[in-house]
């Protein structure tokens, strides 16, 4: 089987890994969702284990590269103050 034969499948698994990163970032930004997807993604990328190994293997990407990408995106999230006109009620919010 050639790489061209697997292109659609690799693309699909690559999208799954990308969604894992987005869900983990959303967990940091928005908190848990009712299905637990964000929290699971957060744990998968902050305590890498078999799930990350499996997903990255199916996607054909290096797990360390995925973790580096996640950490870089996480570092790009900068805290901003909302409600800054009244410092007593201002809340810290993360913006992508």
VENBELGI-V799890 format. One record per residue. N is the residue number from 1. RES is the residue in one letter. PHI is phi as a letter, one per 30 degrees, with the letter a starting at -180 (NA if undefined). OMEGA is omega in whole degrees, -180 to 180 (NA if undefined). BURIAL is + if it has 16 or more other C-alpha atoms within 10 Angstrom, else -. Layout:
n=N res=RES phi=PHI omega=OMEGA burial=BURIAL
n=N res=RES phi=PHI omega=OMEGA burial=BURIAL
This chain:
n=1 res=X phi=NA omega=-179 burial=-
n=2 res=X phi=c omega=179 burial=-
n=3 res=X phi=d omega=179 burial=-
n=4 res=X phi=d omega=179 burial=-
n=5 res=X phi=d omega=-177 burial=-
n=6 res=X phi=c omega=-172 burial=-
n=7 res=X phi=e omega=-178 burial=-
n=8 res=X phi=d omega=180 burial=-
n=9 res=X phi=d omega=178 burial=-
n=10 res=X phi=d omega=178 burial=+
n=11 res=X phi=d omega=179 burial=-
n=12 res=X phi=d omega=-180 burial=-
n=13 res=X phi=d omega=174 burial=+
n=14 res=X phi=d omega=178 burial=+
n=15 res=X phi=d omega=177 burial=-
n=16 res=X phi=d omega=179 burial=+
n=17 res=X phi=d omega=178 burial=+
n=18 res=X phi=d omega=178 burial=-
n=19 res=X phi=d omega=176 burial=-
n=20 res=X phi=e omega=179 burial=+
n=21 res=X phi=d omega=-179 burial=+
n=22 res=X phi=d omega=179 burial=+
n=23 res=X phi=d omega=179 burial=+
n=24 res=X phi=d omega=177 burial=+
n=25 res=X phi=d omega=177 burial=+
n=26 res=X phi=d omega=177 burial=+
n=27 res=X phi=d omega=179 burial=+
n=28 res=X phi=d omega=-175 burial=+
n=29 res=X phi=d omega=-170 burial=+
n=30 res=X phi=c omega=-176 burial=-
n=31 res=X phi=i omega=-176 burial=-
n=32 res=X phi=d omega=173 burial=+
n=33 res=X phi=c omega=-173 burial=-
n=34 res=X phi=d omega=180 burial=-
n=35 res=X phi=c omega=179 burial=-
n=36 res=X phi=i omega=-178 burial=-
n=37 res=X phi=d omega=-178 burial=-
n=38 res=X phi=d omega=-178 burial=+
n=39 res=X phi=d omega=177 burial=+
n=40 res=X phi=d omega=178 burial=+
n=41 res=X phi=d omega=178 burial=+
n=42 res=X phi=e omega=180 burial=+
n=43 res=X phi=d omega=-179 burial=-
n=44 res=X phi=d omega=-178 burial=+
n=45 res=X phi=c omega=179 burial=+
n=46 res=X phi=c omega=174 burial=-
n=47 res=X phi=b omega=-173 burial=-
n=48 res=X phi=e omega=-180 burial=-
n=49 res=X phi=a omega=-175 burial=-
n=50 res=X phi=d omega=-179 burial=-
n=51 res=X phi=d omega=179 burial=-
n=52 res=X phi=d omega=178 burial=+
n=53 res=X phi=e omega=-179 burial=+
n=54 res=X phi=d omega=-178 burial=-
n=55 res=X phi=d omega=-179 burial=+
n=56 res=X phi=d omega=176 burial=+
n=57 res=X phi=d omega=178 burial=-
n=58 res=X phi=d omega=180 burial=+
n=59 res=X phi=d omega=-179 burial=+
n=60 res=X phi=i omega=179 burial=-
n=61 res=X phi=b omega=-180 burial=+
n=62 res=X phi=d omega=-180 burial=-
n=63 res=X phi=d omega=178 burial=+
n=64 res=X phi=d omega=177 burial=-
n=65 res=X phi=d omega=178 burial=-
n=66 res=X phi=d omega=179 burial=+
n=67 res=X phi=d omega=178 burial=+
n=68 res=X phi=d omega=178 burial=-
n=69 res=X phi=d omega=179 burial=-
n=70 res=X phi=d omega=-180 burial=+
n=71 res=X phi=d omega=178 burial=-
n=72 res=X phi=d omega=179 burial=-
n=73 res=X phi=d omega=178 burial=-
n=74 res=X phi=d omega=178 burial=+
n=75 res=X phi=d omega=179 burial=-
n=76 res=X phi=d omega=178 burial=-
n=77 res=X phi=d omega=-176 burial=-
n=78 res=X phi=c omega=178 burial=-
n=79 res=X phi=d omega=174 burial=-
n=80 res=X phi=b omega=180 burial=-
n=81 res=X phi=d omega=171 burial=-
n=82 res=X phi=c omega=-178 burial=-
n=83 res=X phi=i omega=-175 burial=-
n=84 res=X phi=d omega=179 burial=-
n=85 res=X phi=d omega=177 burial=-
n=86 res=X phi=b omega=-175 burial=-
n=87 res=X phi=e omega=179 burial=-
n=88 res=X phi=d omega=-180 burial=-
n=89 res=X phi=c omega=-179 burial=-
n=90 res=X phi=d omega=178 burial=-
n=91 res=X phi=b omega=178 burial=-
n=92 res=X phi=d omega=178 burial=-
n=93 res=X phi=b omega=178 burial=-
n=94 res=X phi=c omega=179 burial=+
n=95 res=X phi=c omega=178 burial=-
n=96 res=X phi=d omega=NA burial=-
